[in-house]
């Protein structure tokens, strides 16, 4: 895959060149306050390297899923945080590829940085329209894709512009691909996968692939109740995807045939309602009262999961064990996160697969440096591991 160094060599240097960088600055906001700047921080090295080389850096990103222009999803607060992190001004355009964007880009000097408005404000971006792709290309002389979190999307700012200008992968994309290729090609054994989150359907495809490759698959979060229901357990009013029960049964048979251990919770925290102040008790995972729902794995499950993970030499974790955003139901995610961190200390290669798992590491104070790698792309990581096409990578190749 072409790198920034390759791009620099091909262009005879980057000084004075307008380089469009597709970053993933999709940071969660509480009003106008950024609550987690992990993705912004991960984008800094590529932006800084280009600016230090004298490029006129034009940063593009999305924020949320707006339906048209939504001032609440403006990138303005993200731009202010980016300026703090790169320790240089960031000129902010008021549109994506319109008059303001052209004026801001035209005003850049060598080594300066501009930020376009939320690319999803532009109709046609997510459809990879020729009009939007051409418009992005008009703003730059070269393109760098550093947005691993959307590299599985066929969008104009990911694919279209990459096919219209000399292009390369950014530092973050290269790092992410190096980690994921290690998981696919040569994971140290035993290889453990920890999956959580709410819906089995979101992760069925990657489960089908990973039960063929992993030695251990640990299942928690809301998706575990579909697995438990498939075994005939009483799961009360817990989230169950009834249309996935037969698929889960087939998956269990596939795991058994492959010699892969499939580990489910043995106890859960069952609440009277989905609320932070709901009455809750710890019950056996196969005997949840009819009027209660499981919102976290229980302490015996945490201990069992931790013991199993302690034997692993490679661990991939995607998805929380419970509703960690609510303090009474965060212990399971915290306990499993601590166990994976302990495995890192013992020499295991540990990967946090982005999304809510990465958010949990930061919000629960588990320590980002206690894991071998924290991905910036939850969905992208899963799609890569299941062998799906990654249009952004294809375009770069």
C-alpha positions in Angstrom: 0.0 0.0 0.0 1.3 3.5 -0.9 2.5 5.6 2.0 3.0 9.3 2.5 6.6 8.9 1.7 5.7 7.3 -1.7 3.4 10.2 -2.4 6.1 12.7 -1.5 8.5 11.0 -3.9 6.0 10.9 -6.7 5.1 14.5 -6.4 8.7 15.7 -5.9 7.9 16.9 -2.4 4.7 18.0 -0.6 5.6 21.6 0.1 3.0 23.8 -1.4 0.8 20.9 -2.4 -2.9 20.9 -1.3 -3.3 17.5 0.4 -6.8 16.4 1.3 -6.8 14.1 4.4 -9.8 12.0 5.2 -9.7 11.7 9.0 -12.1 10.2 11.4 -12.9 13.0 13.8 -16.3 11.5 14.8 -16.1 12.4 18.4 -19.0 12.2 20.8 -20.4 15.5 21.9 -22.4 16.6 24.9 -23.8 19.7 23.4 -20.7 21.5 22.2 -18.3 19.6 24.6 -16.3 16.7 23.3 -16.6 13.8 25.8 -14.0 11.5 24.1 -11.3 12.9 21.9 -9.6 9.5 21.2 -10.2 9.6 17.5 -9.0 13.2 17.2 -5.8 12.4 19.0 -5.3 9.3 16.8 -5.5 11.5 13.7 -2.9 14.0 14.8 0.3 12.2 13.6 -0.6 12.1 10.0 -1.9 15.7 9.9 1.2 16.9 11.7 3.6 15.0 9.4 2.0 16.5 6.3 2.0 20.0 7.7 5.7 19.7 8.8 6.5 18.7 5.2 5.0 22.0 4.0 1.8 20.6 2.6 -1.4 22.8 2.7 -3.5 20.3 4.7 -7.2 20.1 4.1 -8.9 17.8 6.6 -12.3 16.2 5.9 -14.4 14.2 8.3 -17.9 13.3 9.2 -19.6 13.7 12.6 -22.7 11.6 13.4 -25.3 10.8 10.9 -27.0 14.0 9.9 -30.0 14.1 7.6 -28.9 17.2 5.7 -27.3 20.2 7.4 -27.6 20.0 11.2 -25.8 22.8 13.2 -25.7 20.5 16.2 -23.3 18.2 14.3 -21.0 21.0 13.0 -17.3 20.1 13.2 -16.5 23.5 14.7 -15.9 22.2 18.3 -13.8 19.4 16.8 -11.7 21.9 14.9 -11.0 23.8 18.0 -9.8 20.7 19.8 -7.7 19.7 16.8 -6.0 23.1 16.8 -5.1 22.5 20.5 -3.7 19.1 19.7 -1.5 20.0 16.7 -0.5 23.3 18.3 -1.3 25.4 15.3 -4.3 27.3 14.0 -7.0 25.4 12.0 -9.0 27.4 9.5 -12.6 26.3 9.5 -14.8 26.3 6.4 -18.5 26.8 6.7 -19.4 24.3 4.1 -17.9 21.1 2.6 -17.1 21.8 -1.1 -18.7 25.2 -1.6 -17.6 28.8 -1.7 -16.3 28.9 1.8 -14.3 25.7 1.4 -12.6 27.0 -1.8 -11.9 30.4 -0.1 -10.4 28.8 3.0 -8.2 26.3 1.0 -7.0 29.1 -1.3 -5.9 31.1 1.7 -3.7 28.4 3.1 0.1 28.9 3.2 2.6 26.1 3.3 2.3 24.0 6.5 -1.1 25.4 7.4 -4.2 23.3 8.1 -7.9 23.8 7.2 -11.0 21.8 8.3 -14.0 21.3 6.0 -17.5 21.2 7.4 -19.1 17.8 8.2 -18.9 15.9 4.9 -22.3 14.3 5.5 -23.9 17.7 5.2 -23.2 17.3 1.5 -25.9 15.5 -0.5 -24.3 12.7 -2.5 -21.4 12.0 -0.1 -22.6 8.7 1.2 -23.7 7.7 -2.3 -20.2 8.3 -3.7 -21.7 10.6 -6.3 -19.4 11.8 -9.2 -20.4 15.4 -8.4 -19.2 15.3 -4.8 -16.1 13.2 -5.7 -15.1 15.7 -8.4 -15.7 18.6 -6.0 -13.3 17.0 -3.4 -10.8 16.5 -6.1 -11.0 20.2 -7.1 -9.8 21.1 -3.6 -6.6 19.1 -3.6 -3.5 17.9 -5.5 -3.2 14.7 -3.6 -5.2 12.6 -1.1 -4.4 10.7 2.1 -6.9 8.3 3.7 -6.3 8.2 7.4 -9.9 7.4 8.4 -9.9 3.7 9.3 -13.3 4.0 10.9 -14.9 4.5 7.5 -12.6 2.6 5.3 -15.3 0.0 4.7 -17.7 2.7 3.3 -18.1 3.5 -0.4 -18.3 7.3 0.1 -17.0 10.2 -2.0 -14.5 11.3 0.6 -13.3 7.7 1.0 -13.4 6.2 -2.5 -14.3 8.8 -5.1 -11.5 11.3 -4.5 -8.9 8.5 -4.0 -9.6 7.4 -7.6 -9.2 11.0 -8.9 -5.9 12.2 -7.3 -2.6 10.6 -6.3 -3.4 8.9 -3.1 -1.8 7.1 -0.1 -2.6 5.6 3.3 -2.1 7.7 6.4 -0.1 6.6 9.5 -3.3 5.5 11.4 -4.6 3.3 8.5 -1.2 1.7 8.2 -1.0 1.0 11.9 -4.6 -0.4 12.0 -3.9 -2.7 9.0 -0.7 -4.0 10.5 -2.6 -5.0 13.7 -5.5 -6.6 12.0 -3.3 -8.5 9.5 -1.5 -9.9 12.5 -4.8 -11.2 13.9 -5.8 -12.7 10.6 -2.4 -14.2 9.5 -0.5 -15.2 12.6 -2.2 -14.8 16.0 -0.2 -16.2 18.8 -2.1 -19.2 20.3 -4.3 -19.5 22.3 -6.3 -16.9 20.5 -9.3 -15.5 22.4 -12.1 -13.3 21.1 -14.4 -11.4 23.4 -17.6 -10.1 21.9 -20.4 -8.0 23.5 -22.9 -5.4 22.5 -26.6 -5.7 22.1 -27.4 -7.6 18.9 -26.2 -11.0 17.6 -27.2 -10.0 14.1 -24.6 -7.2 14.1 -21.8 -9.7 14.8 -23.0 -13.0 13.3 -20.8 -12.8 10.2 -17.7 -12.2 12.2 -18.6 -14.9 14.7 -19.0 -17.4 11.9 -15.5 -16.6 10.7 -13.8 -16.4 14.2 -15.1 -19.6 15.6 -13.1 -21.3 12.8 -9.9 -19.4 13.9 -10.1 -18.7 17.6 -9.5 -21.1 20.4 -11.9 -19.3 22.7 -14.9 -17.1 22.0 -16.4 -15.3 25.0 -19.9 -13.8 24.6 -21.4 -11.1 26.9 -23.5 -8.0 26.6 -27.1 -8.1 25.4 -26.3 -10.6 22.6 -25.6 -13.3 25.2 -29.3 -13.6 26.0 -30.0 -14.8 22.4 -27.4 -17.5 23.0 -28.9 -18.4 26.4 -32.4 -18.5 25.0 -31.1 -20.8 22.2 -30.1 -23.2 25.0 -33.6 -23.1 26.5 -32.7 -20.9 29.4 -35.2 -18.6 31.1 -34.0 -15.1 30.2 -36.9 -13.0 31.6 -37.5 -9.8 29.7 -33.9 -9.6 28.5 -33.1 -8.6 24.9 -33.5 -11.6 22.6 -33.4 -11.7 18.9 -35.8 -14.6 18.3 -35.1 -14.6 14.6 -31.4 -15.3 15.3 -31.9 -18.3 17.6 -31.5 -21.0 14.9 -28.4 -19.2 13.6 -26.9 -19.2 17.1 -27.6 -22.9 17.4 -25.8 -23.5 14.2 -22.9 -21.4 15.4 -22.6 -23.4 18.6 -22.4 -26.6 16.5 -19.8 -25.0 14.3 -17.7 -24.0 17.3 -17.9 -27.5 18.7 -16.9 -29.0 15.4 -13.9 -26.6 15.3 -12.8 -27.3 18.8 -13.5 -23.7 19.8 -14.7 -23.1 23.4 -17.8 -21.0 23.5 -18.0 -19.3 26.9 -21.3 -17.7 28.1 -22.2 -16.0 31.3 -23.2 -18.1 34.3 -24.7 -15.2 36.2 -26.1 -11.8 35.3 -27.2 -8.5 36.9 -31.0 -8.5 36.4 -32.9 -5.2 36.7 -36.6 -4.4 37.1 -36.3 -1.8 34.2 -33.8 -0.2 31.9 -32.8 2.7 34.2 -29.8 3.7 36.2 -31.8 3.6 39.5 -33.7 0.4 38.7 -33.8 -2.3 41.4 -31.3 -5.0 40.5 -30.0 -8.4 41.8 -27.5 -11.0 40.7 -29.2 -14.2 39.5 -28.2 -17.3 37.6 -28.0 -16.7 33.9 -30.4 -19.6 33.2 -33.0 -18.5 35.7 -33.7 -14.8 35.2 -37.1 -13.8 36.7 -39.8 -13.1 34.1 -40.2 -9.5 35.2 -36.4 -8.7 35.0 -33.9 -8.1 32.3 -30.2 -8.8 32.2 -28.1 -5.6 32.0 -24.7 -6.9 32.9 -22.8 -10.1 33.4 -22.4 -11.1 37.1 -19.3 -11.5 39.3 -19.0 -15.3 38.8 -19.1 -14.7 35.0 -16.3 -12.1 35.3 -14.2 -14.5 37.3 -14.7 -17.3 34.7 -14.0 -15.0 31.8 -10.9 -13.6 33.5 -9.6 -17.1 34.2 -10.0 -18.2 30.6 -8.5 -15.0 29.2 -5.5 -15.4 31.5 -4.4 -18.3 29.3 -4.6 -16.4 26.0 -1.7 -15.1 24.0 -3.8 -13.0 21.6 -7.1 -11.3 22.6 -9.5 -9.3 20.4 -12.3 -7.5 22.3 -15.2 -5.8 20.6 -18.3 -4.9 22.6 -19.1 -4.2 26.3 -20.3 -6.8 28.7 -23.3 -4.7 29.9 -24.8 -1.2 29.9 -21.5 0.3 31.1 -22.8 3.8 30.7 -24.9 3.2 33.9 -22.7 2.8 36.9 -24.7 -0.1 38.5 -24.2 -2.2 35.3 -20.6 -1.3 34.5 -18.8 -3.9 36.7 -18.8 -6.6 34.0 -17.2 -4.5 31.4 -14.7 -3.2 33.9 -13.8 -6.6 35.1 -13.3 -8.1 31.7 -11.4 -5.0 30.6 -9.1 -5.4 33.6 -8.6 -9.1 32.8 -7.5 -8.2 29.2 -5.2 -5.5 30.6 -3.7 -8.1 32.9 -3.1 -10.4 30.0 -1.2 -7.6 28.2 1.0 -7.3 31.3 1.6 -11.1 31.0 2.8 -10.8 27.4 -0.4 -11.2 25.4 -1.1 -9.2 22.3 -4.4 -7.4 23.0 -6.6 -5.5 20.6 -9.6 -3.4 21.6 -11.8 -3.3 18.5 -13.0 0.3 18.6 -16.5 1.4 19.1 -18.1 1.1 22.6 -15.2 -1.1 23.8 -12.7 1.8 23.2 -15.2 4.2 24.8 -15.5 2.0 27.8 -11.7 1.8 28.2 -11.6 5.6 28.4 -14.8 6.3 30.3 -14.1 3.7 33.0 -10.5 4.8 33.4 -9.0 1.5 32.4 -5.9 3.1 30.9 -5.3 3.1 27.1 -1.7 2.2 27.5 -2.6 -1.1 29.2 -3.6 -2.6 25.8 -1.4 -3.4 22.8 -3.7 -1.5 20.4 -7.0 0.4 20.6 -8.6 0.6 17.2 -10.5 3.6 16.0 -13.0 1.6 13.9 -15.3 -0.9 15.5 -17.4 -1.7 12.4 -14.4 -1.6 10.1 -12.4 -4.0 12.4 -15.3 -6.5 12.4 -15.8 -6.3 8.6 -12.1 -6.8 8.0 -11.9 -9.8 10.3 -14.9 -11.4 8.6 -13.2 -11.0 5.2 -15.6 -8.3 3.8 -14.4 -6.0 1.0 -13.0 -2.7 2.2 -13.7 -0.2 -0.6 -11.4 2.5 0.9 -8.5 0.1 0.9 -9.3 -1.1 -2.6 -9.3 2.4 -3.9 -5.9 3.0 -2.4 -4.6 -0.1 -4.1 
